[in-house]
């Protein structure tokens, strides 16, 4: 993997939805506590002081995820065929045994007892149904340590075994305030493509998605817009804007953006087609916010959904989570 990476401009960084959300918040000086299933010297070196952590790992280990990102127009020749990328994106290659086991730290109940906002993520990496069921039972038990009125956000992801996604929903849906996902995950749940700029298609998709995932509030974030549908849709508007601002800033500047660069991103004009869609579908029980219009020659396409979650939760923490109770 190191030989492969050496063929490209590359960087060692930290990943996972929870970790990247914490990193995004740290850029704005906001503290968080991370639950880890593995730890190593890279993690200790790169984690900012704003992030404290607990871990279930009994020893150091390194299970790198190899992520290849590319810009719009990137060209790759395969034999006589030339592939041209129509838009920026990335591919992720993973072999991570600690993530597939997802052992919980014995310190977790003590940490949760003082938590007011909690992010659940990473269960998509588990592949053994019996082990996942056992871990979900443990997780439900430790969530009982949360103080009354605590807010719980669950970020969906591409499950290594898609059928296991339903097992997670059955076990946790009643404990989740907001169930979030990106457009790819939405379309995977629906089993069909969705025209993200067609108001009728988006509304129909949300109705169908709510049948599959009857969450209190669904959040879907895309490159054009982000929306909330359900019980707390209206209260989500500032948090949706915060998520868009954070993901957009990462897209422009990568890991090491400044507070000033974040503020500058919030001043960018709205994506015009996203704004049209957002205006067309917003109404009772449904609130959409347009993304920003961004043009960057070498964007960062890794961790944008994770950064969205960090920005969403940061905005929620700023305004106060009590609005959700």
Secondary structure, DSSP 8 states (H G I E B T S, - for coil): -HHHHTTS-------SHHHHHHHHHHHTT--EEEEES---HHHHHHS-TTEEEEE--SS------EEEEE-TT-EEEETTEEEE-SS-EEEEE---HHHHH----TTHHHHHTT-SEEEE--GGG---HHHHHHHHHHHHHHHTTS-TT-EEEEE----SSTTHHHHHHHHHGGG-SEEEEEHHHHHHHHTS---TT-HHHHHHHHHHHHHHS--SEEEEE-SSEEEEEETTTGGGHHHHHHHHHHHHHHHHHGGG--HHHHHHHHTS-B-HHHHHHHHHH-BTTEEEEE-B----TT---SSHHHHHHHHHHHHHHHH-GGGG-
